[in-house]
Each structure stands twice: as structure tokens, then as C-alpha cells.
Amino acid sequence: MASTAKDARDLFSAMRNAYSKTPTRLKVIDVYILYGLITAFVQVVYMAMVGTFPFNAFLSGVLSCIGTSVLGVCLRMQVNPANKEFKDLPPERAFADFVLCNLVLHLVIMNFLG
């Protein structure tokens, strides 16, 4: 048991050290993604406790949170300087794509509400 606890501490320490070198811009995007996922989880818990009467509203809310988080992950991948796949893509263009995709996502979700 002591070996497992030490391994877990070493793992978290290594992750903390690696994450401390992450640029602030990416940390802000990480918080945004986490907020979207937590909001979706809260909506699912609320639905489980209260009920699903306006089911379209529940689906729209959860899909909005999950979709926004997925788009946030795509934005993070595109603006990450360590990712060489998008080295020719300026961060402003990545953010403009993110905003446009969010606009389309939320137009679809507003249409789904009915």
C-alpha cells in the first residue's frame, strides 16, 4: 500500500511540474473546458433528481455544454505552441474558427429547443 501511495504522489508531482510550464493562455482554455463539463454534469444530476419534463431543454443544455467543451479542446490543440501540426495557423484565426463554430452550434441548439 505504501508503494502505491508513493507512486501516486510521484505521478501527481510530475503532472504538477509539467503543467506549471504550460502557458497561461492554455490554462485559461482548460478552465473553460472544465467549466463546461462541470455544468453538463450538474445538469445531468439535476435531471436525475427532478425529472426530464422538458426533455428537449435538458438535451439542449447538455449538448451545448459538451459541444462547447469539445470546441474548446479543438481551440486548445490549435493554439498550443508545442503542437507542430498547426504551426502555420495564427492564434487569431483559431479563435475566429472557435467563435464561428460556437455560433453555429448554438444556432442549432436554439432551433432544437423548439
C-alpha positions in Angstrom: 0.0 0.0 0.0 2.8 2.5 0.8 4.4 1.9 -2.6 1.1 2.7 -4.3 0.7 5.9 -2.4 4.2 6.9 -3.1 3.7 6.1 -6.8 0.5 8.2 -6.8 2.3 11.1 -5.2 5.2 10.9 -7.7 2.7 10.8 -10.6 0.8 13.9 -9.3 4.1 15.7 -8.6 5.3 15.0 -12.2 2.0 16.2 -13.6 2.0 19.3 -11.5 5.6 20.1 -12.6 4.7 19.6 -16.3 1.5 21.6 -16.0 3.3 24.5 -14.3 5.2 25.0 -17.6 2.0 25.3 -19.6 1.3 28.8 -20.9 -1.4 30.9 -19.2 -3.4 31.0 -22.4 -3.8 27.3 -22.4 -4.6 27.2 -18.7 -7.5 29.6 -19.3 -8.8 27.4 -22.0 -8.5 24.4 -19.7 -10.6 26.2 -17.1 -13.2 27.0 -19.7 -13.4 23.3 -20.8 -13.6 22.1 -17.2 -16.4 24.6 -16.5 -18.4 23.3 -19.5 -18.0 19.7 -18.4 -18.9 20.5 -14.8 -22.0 22.4 -16.0 -23.1 19.4 -18.0 -22.6 17.1 -15.0 -24.7 19.4 -12.8 -27.5 19.4 -15.4 -27.5 15.6 -15.6 -27.6 15.3 -11.8 -30.4 17.9 -11.6 -32.3 15.9 -14.3 -31.8 12.7 -12.3 -33.2 14.3 -9.2 -36.0 16.4 -10.6 -37.1 14.8 -13.8 -37.0 15.2 -17.5 -40.2 17.0 -18.3 -38.9 19.5 -20.9 -36.6 16.8 -22.3 -35.6 19.0 -25.3 -34.4 21.7 -22.9 -32.3 19.2 -21.0 -30.8 17.8 -24.2 -30.1 21.2 -25.5 -28.3 22.3 -22.3 -26.2 19.2 -22.0 -25.3 19.2 -25.7 -24.4 22.9 -25.5 -22.0 22.3 -22.7 -20.4 19.2 -24.2 -20.2 20.7 -27.7 -18.6 23.9 -26.3 -16.1 21.8 -24.4 -15.2 19.8 -27.5 -14.7 23.1 -29.4 -12.6 24.3 -26.6 -10.4 21.2 -26.8 -10.0 21.9 -30.6 -9.1 25.5 -29.8 -6.5 24.3 -27.2 -5.0 22.0 -29.8 -4.7 24.7 -32.4 -3.1 27.4 -30.1 -0.8 25.1 -28.3 2.8 26.1 -29.3 4.0 22.5 -28.7 1.7 21.1 -31.3 3.5 21.3 -34.6 0.5 20.3 -36.8 -1.0 23.8 -36.5 2.3 25.8 -36.6 1.2 27.8 -39.7 -2.2 28.7 -38.1 -2.2 32.0 -36.3 -4.0 32.0 -32.9 -6.4 34.7 -34.1 -7.6 32.5 -36.9 -8.0 29.6 -34.5 -10.1 31.8 -32.1 -12.2 33.1 -35.0 -12.9 29.5 -36.1 -13.8 28.7 -32.5 -16.3 31.6 -32.3 -17.8 30.8 -35.6 -18.3 27.1 -34.7 -19.8 28.1 -31.4 -22.2 30.4 -33.2 -23.3 27.6 -35.5 -23.5 25.1 -32.6 -25.8 27.4 -30.5 -28.0 28.3 -33.5 -28.6 24.6 -33.9 -29.3 24.2 -30.2 -31.7 27.1 -30.2 -33.5 25.5 -33.1 -33.7 22.2 -31.2 -35.3 23.9 -28.2 -38.4 24.3 -30.3 
